[in-house]
Amino acid sequence: MKKIILFFFFTLSMFSQKTTELFKSAKLGTSRPIIISLPASYEKEPTKRYPLLILLDGEYLFDPFNGALTYGAYWDDLPETIIVGITQNKNNDRESDSSYDQSEGVPTNKGAAFFEFLGGELIPYIESKYRTAPFRIIAGHDTTAGFLNFFLYKDYPLFNAYISLSPELAPKMEQRISINLAKLKQPLFYYQSSGSGDIKQLREPIQELDENIKKIQNPLLNYKFDDFANASHYSLVLYSIPSALYQIFESYKPISSAEFAEKIVVLQEGYVDYLVKKYDLIDKTLGMKIPVRLNDFKAIEAAILKNNAYNELDQLSQIADKNYPKSMLASYQLGLMYEKKGDAKRAAQKYQRASQLEEIGDLTKDMMFEKYDDMKSLTQKK
Protein backbone atom coordinates (compact mmCIF):
# COMPACT_ATOMS: atom_id res chain seq x y z
CA MET A 1 0.00 0.00 0.00
CA LYS A 2 2.84 2.40 0.86
CA LYS A 3 4.37 1.80 -2.58
CA ILE A 4 1.03 2.58 -4.25
CA ILE A 5 0.64 5.82 -2.28
CA LEU A 6 4.20 6.87 -3.01
CA PHE A 7 3.72 6.15 -6.70
CA PHE A 8 0.49 8.16 -6.69
CA PHE A 9 2.12 11.24 -5.20
CA PHE A 10 5.16 10.83 -7.43
CA THR A 11 2.81 10.85 -10.41
CA LEU A 12 1.10 13.98 -9.12
CA SER A 13 4.45 15.71 -8.66
CA MET A 14 5.27 15.01 -12.30
CA PHE A 15 2.16 16.92 -13.26
CA SER A 16 3.12 19.84 -11.04
CA GLN A 17 6.43 20.84 -12.64
CA LYS A 18 6.62 24.59 -13.21
CA THR A 19 9.06 27.10 -14.62
CA THR A 20 9.46 30.84 -14.17
CA GLU A 21 10.54 33.19 -16.91
CA LEU A 22 11.02 36.94 -17.15
CA PHE A 23 8.60 38.45 -19.64
CA LYS A 24 9.67 41.80 -21.08
CA SER A 25 6.61 43.98 -21.59
CA ALA A 26 6.52 47.09 -23.77
CA LYS A 27 3.10 47.96 -22.34
CA LEU A 28 4.33 47.88 -18.75
CA GLY A 29 7.76 49.30 -19.57
CA THR A 30 9.39 46.60 -17.47
CA SER A 31 9.88 42.86 -17.14
CA ARG A 32 7.48 40.72 -15.13
CA PRO A 33 8.10 37.19 -13.84
CA ILE A 34 5.51 34.69 -15.04
CA ILE A 35 5.06 31.14 -13.77
CA ILE A 36 4.19 28.51 -16.38
CA SER A 37 3.02 24.94 -15.88
CA LEU A 38 2.69 22.61 -18.85
CA PRO A 39 0.71 19.36 -18.58
CA ALA A 40 2.65 16.12 -18.16
CA SER A 41 1.42 14.89 -21.55
CA TYR A 42 2.58 18.02 -23.40
CA GLU A 43 5.76 16.49 -24.84
CA LYS A 44 4.26 13.02 -25.29
CA GLU A 45 1.27 14.18 -27.33
CA PRO A 46 2.59 16.72 -29.87
CA THR A 47 -0.80 17.38 -31.52
CA LYS A 48 -2.86 17.82 -28.36
CA ARG A 49 -4.09 21.28 -27.39
CA TYR A 50 -4.91 22.47 -23.89
CA PRO A 51 -7.14 25.11 -22.26
CA LEU A 52 -5.30 28.18 -20.97
CA LEU A 53 -5.67 29.48 -17.42
CA ILE A 54 -4.33 32.96 -16.65
CA LEU A 55 -3.86 33.53 -12.92
CA LEU A 56 -3.60 36.98 -11.42
CA ASP A 57 -1.98 36.91 -7.97
CA GLY A 58 0.14 34.09 -9.32
CA GLU A 59 2.37 33.97 -6.24
CA TYR A 60 -0.31 32.44 -4.04
CA LEU A 61 -3.04 31.26 -6.43
CA PHE A 62 -0.78 29.18 -8.65
CA ASP A 63 -0.20 26.22 -6.34
CA PRO A 64 -3.83 25.68 -5.22
CA PHE A 65 -5.10 25.92 -8.80
CA ASN A 66 -2.32 23.70 -10.07
CA GLY A 67 -3.02 21.16 -7.33
CA ALA A 68 -6.75 21.03 -8.05
CA LEU A 69 -6.23 20.68 -11.80
CA THR A 70 -3.54 18.05 -11.30
CA TYR A 71 -5.78 15.97 -9.07
CA GLY A 72 -8.79 16.32 -11.39
CA ALA A 73 -6.69 15.42 -14.45
CA TYR A 74 -5.33 12.33 -12.69
CA TRP A 75 -8.88 10.93 -12.56
CA ASP A 76 -9.77 12.47 -15.95
CA ASP A 77 -12.48 14.61 -14.34
CA LEU A 78 -10.74 17.82 -15.44
CA PRO A 79 -8.69 18.41 -18.57
CA GLU A 80 -4.97 18.99 -18.42
CA THR A 81 -4.50 22.75 -18.60
CA ILE A 82 -1.68 25.18 -19.37
CA ILE A 83 -1.41 27.50 -16.36
CA VAL A 84 0.24 30.92 -16.46
CA GLY A 85 0.60 32.81 -13.19
CA ILE A 86 1.51 36.50 -13.12
CA THR A 87 3.50 37.71 -10.13
CA GLN A 88 2.10 40.97 -8.76
CA ASN A 89 3.21 41.46 -5.17
CA LYS A 90 6.66 42.90 -5.86
CA ASN A 91 6.89 46.72 -5.65
CA ASN A 92 3.15 46.91 -4.93
CA ASP A 93 2.42 45.92 -8.55
CA ARG A 94 -0.87 44.36 -7.48
CA GLU A 95 -2.51 47.70 -6.65
CA SER A 96 -1.12 49.61 -9.61
CA ASP A 97 -1.94 46.76 -12.02
CA SER A 98 -5.57 46.95 -10.92
CA SER A 99 -5.93 50.74 -10.80
CA TYR A 100 -9.00 52.37 -12.32
CA ASP A 101 -10.61 55.80 -12.61
CA GLN A 102 -12.88 56.30 -9.59
CA SER A 103 -15.43 58.40 -11.50
CA GLU A 104 -15.53 56.43 -14.77
CA GLY A 105 -14.94 53.01 -13.24
CA VAL A 106 -12.56 51.81 -15.99
CA PRO A 107 -8.83 50.97 -15.98
CA THR A 108 -6.53 53.95 -16.04
CA ASN A 109 -2.77 54.66 -16.07
CA LYS A 110 -0.94 51.50 -14.98
CA GLY A 111 -4.22 49.60 -14.80
CA ALA A 112 -4.90 50.38 -18.46
CA ALA A 113 -1.35 49.33 -19.32
CA PHE A 114 -1.77 46.06 -17.43
CA PHE A 115 -5.10 45.44 -19.21
CA GLU A 116 -3.32 45.86 -22.56
CA PHE A 117 -0.39 43.75 -21.39
CA LEU A 118 -2.69 40.80 -20.72
CA GLY A 119 -4.66 40.95 -23.96
CA GLY A 120 -2.09 42.44 -26.33
CA GLU A 121 1.16 40.87 -25.20
CA LEU A 122 0.97 37.97 -22.77
CA ILE A 123 -1.83 35.91 -24.32
CA PRO A 124 -0.52 36.27 -27.92
CA TYR A 125 2.92 35.22 -26.66
CA ILE A 126 1.64 32.17 -24.80
CA GLU A 127 -0.63 31.09 -27.65
CA SER A 128 2.14 31.41 -30.21
CA LYS A 129 4.63 29.47 -28.10
CA TYR A 130 2.40 26.72 -26.70
CA ARG A 131 -0.38 24.51 -28.06
CA THR A 132 -3.45 26.10 -26.52
CA ALA A 133 -7.08 25.22 -27.22
CA PRO A 134 -9.40 28.13 -28.05
CA PHE A 135 -10.62 28.27 -24.45
CA ARG A 136 -9.25 30.85 -22.01
CA ILE A 137 -9.90 31.21 -18.28
CA ILE A 138 -8.86 34.05 -15.97
CA ALA A 139 -8.91 34.04 -12.18
CA GLY A 140 -8.10 36.47 -9.39
CA HIS A 141 -8.73 37.31 -5.73
CA ASP A 142 -10.26 40.48 -4.24
CA THR A 143 -8.45 43.39 -5.98
CA THR A 144 -7.41 41.34 -9.01
CA ALA A 145 -10.78 39.55 -9.08
CA GLY A 146 -12.46 42.92 -9.43
CA PHE A 147 -10.02 43.90 -12.18
CA LEU A 148 -10.57 40.82 -14.34
CA ASN A 149 -14.21 41.84 -14.67
CA PHE A 150 -13.16 44.74 -16.89
CA PHE A 151 -12.75 42.23 -19.71
CA LEU A 152 -16.51 41.71 -19.55
CA TYR A 153 -17.02 45.31 -20.66
CA LYS A 154 -16.05 44.29 -24.19
CA ASP A 155 -18.72 43.20 -26.70
CA TYR A 156 -16.69 40.04 -27.29
CA PRO A 157 -14.88 39.23 -24.02
CA LEU A 158 -11.32 37.99 -24.33
CA PHE A 159 -11.86 35.07 -21.96
CA ASN A 160 -14.37 32.23 -22.06
CA ALA A 161 -14.49 31.75 -18.28
CA TYR A 162 -14.07 34.08 -15.29
CA ILE A 163 -13.27 33.03 -11.72
CA SER A 164 -13.82 36.00 -9.43
CA LEU A 165 -12.93 35.18 -5.81
CA SER A 166 -14.34 37.74 -3.33
CA PRO A 167 -13.96 40.57 -5.86
CA GLU A 168 -13.42 44.18 -4.92
CA LEU A 169 -15.80 45.68 -7.45
CA ALA A 170 -15.17 49.02 -9.16
CA PRO A 171 -17.90 51.71 -9.05
CA LYS A 172 -21.10 50.61 -10.85
CA MET A 173 -19.53 47.26 -11.72
CA GLU A 174 -22.40 45.31 -10.15
CA GLN A 175 -24.72 46.92 -12.71
CA ARG A 176 -22.40 47.02 -15.70
CA ILE A 177 -21.39 43.37 -15.49
CA SER A 178 -24.97 42.13 -15.37
CA ILE A 179 -25.98 44.39 -18.27
CA ASN A 180 -23.14 43.06 -20.42
CA LEU A 181 -23.72 39.43 -19.44
CA ALA A 182 -27.34 39.79 -20.51
CA LYS A 183 -26.11 40.79 -23.99
CA LEU A 184 -23.65 37.93 -24.46
CA LYS A 185 -23.17 36.81 -28.05
CA GLN A 186 -21.01 33.78 -27.24
CA PRO A 187 -21.06 31.14 -24.45
CA LEU A 188 -19.39 32.30 -21.23
CA PHE A 189 -18.78 30.84 -17.76
CA TYR A 190 -18.87 33.19 -14.80
CA TYR A 191 -18.06 32.17 -11.23
CA GLN A 192 -17.87 34.34 -8.13
CA SER A 193 -17.68 33.56 -4.44
CA SER A 194 -17.77 35.05 -0.98
CA GLY A 195 -18.15 33.74 2.57
CA SER A 196 -19.89 34.60 5.78
CA GLY A 197 -16.56 35.68 7.24
CA ASP A 198 -15.57 37.72 4.19
CA ILE A 199 -14.67 41.42 4.39
CA LYS A 200 -17.95 43.24 5.01
CA GLN A 201 -17.47 46.10 2.57
CA LEU A 202 -16.92 43.58 -0.23
CA ARG A 203 -19.97 41.42 0.47
CA GLU A 204 -22.74 43.91 -0.26
CA PRO A 205 -21.66 44.70 -3.86
CA ILE A 206 -20.96 40.99 -4.46
CA GLN A 207 -24.43 40.03 -3.28
CA GLU A 208 -25.99 42.80 -5.35
CA LEU A 209 -24.14 41.56 -8.43
CA ASP A 210 -25.35 38.04 -7.68
CA GLU A 211 -28.96 39.20 -7.52
CA ASN A 212 -28.58 41.12 -10.79
CA ILE A 213 -27.02 38.17 -12.61
CA LYS A 214 -29.68 35.75 -11.40
CA LYS A 215 -32.28 37.82 -13.26
CA ILE A 216 -30.51 37.29 -16.60
CA GLN A 217 -32.27 34.97 -19.06
CA ASN A 218 -29.45 34.67 -21.60
CA PRO A 219 -28.89 30.93 -22.29
CA LEU A 220 -25.28 31.62 -23.29
CA LEU A 221 -24.39 32.43 -19.66
CA ASN A 222 -23.32 29.66 -17.30
CA TYR A 223 -23.26 31.30 -13.86
CA LYS A 224 -22.50 30.07 -10.35
CA PHE A 225 -22.21 31.89 -7.03
CA ASP A 226 -20.90 30.26 -3.86
CA ASP A 227 -21.41 31.91 -0.46
CA PHE A 228 -19.52 29.65 1.94
CA ALA A 229 -20.62 29.45 5.57
CA ASN A 230 -17.85 30.19 8.09
CA ALA A 231 -15.32 30.91 5.33
CA SER A 232 -12.96 33.85 5.74
CA HIS A 233 -11.71 36.15 3.00
CA TYR A 234 -8.74 33.84 2.56
CA SER A 235 -10.11 30.37 3.28
CA LEU A 236 -12.91 30.85 0.72
CA VAL A 237 -10.24 30.59 -1.98
CA LEU A 238 -9.63 26.91 -1.23
CA TYR A 239 -13.36 26.20 -1.15
CA SER A 240 -13.92 28.06 -4.41
CA ILE A 241 -11.25 26.65 -6.69
CA PRO A 242 -12.60 23.10 -7.17
CA SER A 243 -16.18 24.40 -7.30
CA ALA A 244 -15.29 26.83 -10.08
CA LEU A 245 -13.25 24.32 -12.07
CA TYR A 246 -15.95 21.66 -11.94
CA GLN A 247 -18.55 24.22 -13.01
CA ILE A 248 -16.49 25.26 -16.02
CA PHE A 249 -15.44 21.74 -17.02
CA GLU A 250 -18.72 19.97 -16.23
CA SER A 251 -19.14 18.84 -19.84
CA TYR A 252 -15.63 17.33 -19.89
CA LYS A 253 -16.25 14.66 -17.26
CA PRO A 254 -16.56 11.03 -18.36
CA ILE A 255 -19.89 9.25 -17.98
CA SER A 256 -20.50 8.60 -14.29
CA SER A 257 -22.61 5.86 -12.73
CA ALA A 258 -25.24 8.47 -11.87
CA GLU A 259 -25.31 9.82 -15.42
CA PHE A 260 -25.60 6.28 -16.76
CA ALA A 261 -28.49 5.39 -14.45
CA GLU A 262 -30.40 8.66 -14.63
CA LYS A 263 -29.86 9.86 -18.20
CA ILE A 264 -28.68 7.04 -20.46
CA VAL A 265 -30.04 3.60 -19.61
CA VAL A 266 -33.55 5.08 -19.17
CA LEU A 267 -33.64 6.19 -22.82
CA GLN A 268 -35.88 4.29 -25.20
CA GLU A 269 -33.35 4.75 -28.03
CA GLY A 270 -30.56 7.05 -29.18
CA TYR A 271 -27.78 5.79 -26.91
CA VAL A 272 -25.09 6.43 -29.51
CA ASP A 273 -26.60 9.84 -30.31
CA TYR A 274 -26.21 10.68 -26.61
CA LEU A 275 -22.51 9.84 -26.82
CA VAL A 276 -22.01 11.90 -29.97
CA LYS A 277 -23.74 14.92 -28.44
CA LYS A 278 -21.67 14.62 -25.28
CA TYR A 279 -18.38 14.90 -27.18
CA ASP A 280 -19.74 17.55 -29.54
CA LEU A 281 -20.54 19.62 -26.44
CA ILE A 282 -16.94 19.29 -25.21
CA ASP A 283 -15.74 20.53 -28.59
CA LYS A 284 -18.27 23.36 -28.71
CA THR A 285 -17.90 24.67 -25.16
CA LEU A 286 -14.23 23.98 -24.47
CA GLY A 287 -12.71 23.96 -27.95
CA MET A 288 -11.27 20.50 -27.29
CA LYS A 289 -11.43 17.53 -29.64
CA ILE A 290 -10.73 14.46 -27.54
CA PRO A 291 -11.13 10.77 -28.40
CA VAL A 292 -14.15 9.05 -26.91
CA ARG A 293 -13.05 7.42 -23.66
CA LEU A 294 -13.08 3.62 -23.54
CA ASN A 295 -15.20 3.67 -20.39
CA ASP A 296 -17.75 5.82 -22.20
CA PHE A 297 -17.85 3.25 -25.02
CA LYS A 298 -18.47 0.57 -22.41
CA ALA A 299 -21.24 2.60 -20.76
CA ILE A 300 -23.08 3.07 -24.06
CA GLU A 301 -22.53 -0.58 -24.96
CA ALA A 302 -24.00 -1.61 -21.58
CA ALA A 303 -27.07 0.59 -22.14
CA ILE A 304 -27.56 -0.91 -25.61
CA LEU A 305 -27.36 -4.45 -24.27
CA LYS A 306 -29.61 -3.64 -21.33
CA ASN A 307 -32.31 -2.39 -23.68
CA ASN A 308 -31.78 -4.96 -26.45
CA ALA A 309 -31.07 -2.15 -28.93
CA TYR A 310 -28.50 -4.26 -30.76
CA ASN A 311 -28.64 -2.38 -34.07
CA GLU A 312 -27.04 0.62 -32.33
CA LEU A 313 -23.85 -1.40 -31.93
CA ASP A 314 -23.31 -0.78 -35.65
CA GLN A 315 -23.30 2.99 -35.03
CA LEU A 316 -21.06 2.54 -32.02
CA SER A 317 -18.67 0.51 -34.16
CA GLN A 318 -18.40 3.37 -36.65
CA ILE A 319 -17.43 5.79 -33.87
CA ALA A 320 -14.91 3.26 -32.54
CA ASP A 321 -13.35 2.98 -35.99
CA LYS A 322 -12.90 6.77 -36.17
CA ASN A 323 -11.42 7.05 -32.69
CA TYR A 324 -9.34 3.86 -32.51
CA PRO A 325 -8.89 2.68 -36.13
CA LYS A 326 -6.01 0.28 -35.40
CA SER A 327 -7.71 -1.40 -32.48
CA MET A 328 -10.11 -4.35 -32.32
CA LEU A 329 -12.87 -2.25 -30.74
CA ALA A 330 -14.94 -1.59 -33.87
CA SER A 331 -14.80 -5.22 -35.09
CA TYR A 332 -15.60 -6.48 -31.60
CA GLN A 333 -18.74 -4.36 -31.40
CA LEU A 334 -19.92 -5.63 -34.79
CA GLY A 335 -19.23 -9.18 -33.64
CA LEU A 336 -21.22 -8.52 -30.48
CA MET A 337 -24.11 -7.13 -32.53
CA TYR A 338 -24.28 -10.21 -34.75
CA GLU A 339 -23.90 -12.52 -31.75
CA LYS A 340 -26.83 -10.89 -29.94
CA LYS A 341 -28.93 -11.01 -33.12
CA GLY A 342 -28.28 -14.73 -33.49
CA ASP A 343 -26.05 -14.53 -36.58
CA ALA A 344 -23.18 -16.73 -35.37
CA LYS A 345 -21.49 -16.92 -38.79
CA ARG A 346 -21.06 -13.16 -39.16
CA ALA A 347 -20.20 -12.82 -35.47
CA ALA A 348 -17.38 -15.34 -35.91
CA GLN A 349 -16.04 -13.38 -38.90
CA LYS A 350 -15.95 -10.13 -36.95
CA TYR A 351 -14.33 -11.72 -33.90
CA GLN A 352 -11.72 -13.31 -36.16
CA ARG A 353 -11.05 -9.92 -37.71
CA ALA A 354 -10.80 -8.35 -34.24
CA SER A 355 -8.19 -10.94 -33.19
CA GLN A 356 -5.85 -9.61 -35.89
CA LEU A 357 -5.97 -6.03 -34.61
CA GLU A 358 -4.45 -4.23 -31.62
CA GLU A 359 -5.70 -4.99 -28.13
CA ILE A 360 -7.43 -2.17 -26.30
CA GLY A 361 -8.69 -1.82 -22.75
CA ASP A 362 -9.94 -5.18 -21.52
CA LEU A 363 -10.34 -6.50 -25.07
CA THR A 364 -7.59 -9.05 -25.78
CA LYS A 365 -6.66 -11.42 -28.59
CA ASP A 366 -7.37 -14.40 -26.33
CA MET A 367 -10.86 -13.04 -25.69
CA MET A 368 -11.48 -12.68 -29.44
CA PHE A 369 -10.23 -16.21 -30.11
CA GLU A 370 -12.61 -17.54 -27.46
CA LYS A 371 -15.48 -15.55 -28.95
CA TYR A 372 -14.59 -16.85 -32.42
CA ASP A 373 -14.49 -20.47 -31.21
CA ASP A 374 -17.86 -20.07 -29.45
CA MET A 375 -19.52 -18.68 -32.57
CA LYS A 376 -17.82 -21.20 -34.85
CA SER A 377 -19.11 -24.07 -32.72
CA LEU A 378 -22.65 -22.75 -33.10
CA THR A 379 -22.35 -22.69 -36.90
CA GLN A 380 -20.92 -26.22 -36.99
CA LYS A 381 -23.83 -27.59 -34.92
CA LYS A 382 -26.23 -26.23 -37.50
C-alpha positions, 0 to 999 in steps of 0.5 A: 500500500505504501508503494502505491501511495508513493507512486500516486504522489510521485505521479502527481508531482510530475504533473506539477512541474513549473518554470518561471521566466522573465517576460519583457513587456513594452506595455508595462515598460518593465519585465514581469516574472511569469510562472508557467506549468505545462501538462505532463502529456505536453511532450508526449502528445505533440498534436494535443491542445490544452485550455489556458488558465491565466492567474492573477496573484500568481504567487499564491493562487498558482499552487492551489489551482495547479493542485486542483487541476492536477488531481482532477486530471489524474482521474480524468475529471478535469482536462490537463491545462496550461497554467500561467501565473503573473507575479504581482506582489513585488513593488506593490504591482498588485494595486497599480496593475488593478488601478481604475478611474474612480469616477468612470470606473474603468482601468486607467494609467498602470491599470490600463497598461496592465489590461493591454499587457494581458490581452495584447502581449501575454496571451498572444505570446503564450498562444504562439509558443504553446499549443493552446485550445481556443478556451481561455480562463482568468482568475483572481482574488479580491483586488485582481478579481475585481479587475478581471471583470473589466474584460466583460465590458467588451462586446466580445470578451477575451476570456471564455471563463471568469473566476472571481474570488471575493472581488473588490468591485469598481464603481457601478460594476455590479450593474455594468457586469450584469448588463453586459452578461445579458447581452452575451453573443457567445457562451461564457462561464462566470463564477464568483464567491464570498463567505460569511466571514468575508470582508464586510465592505466587499460582500454587499456589492458581491451580493448585489451583483449576484442578484442582478445576474440571477435575473438574466435569461441569456442561455449563453451564460453559465453562472454560479455563485458560492457563499460559503458558511464560516469561510474567511476572506482567505479560506474561501479561496480553497473552497472556491477553486474546485467548485469553479473548475468543476462548473467550467469543465462539467461537460468534460467529465466522463460518464458517471454511474449516476449519469448512466443510471439517470440519463442514459439507460432510461432512454428508449433509443438514441444511446449512440446519439447521446454519446455523440452529443456529449463529445460535440458539447466538449468541442463546442464549449471547451474547444477540445477535440478528444477521443471518446473514452473507452469507459464511455464506449463501455457505458453506451454498450451496456445501455444498448445491451440492457435495452436490447437495442443491438442495431445501435452497436453498428453505429457505435462501431463506426465511432470506434473505428474513427477514434481507434482505427487500429484497435479491435474495438470496432470489429468487436462491437460488430461481432457482439451485434451479430452474436446478440442477433443470433447470426453466429457466422457473421459474429465469428467473422468479426471476432476473427477480424478483431483478433488480428488487430491491436488490443485495447482496454480489456479486449484481448486477442485471447478473448477474441479467439474464445469468442470466435471459437464459441460462434464457430461451434454454433455454426458447426452444430447447424 
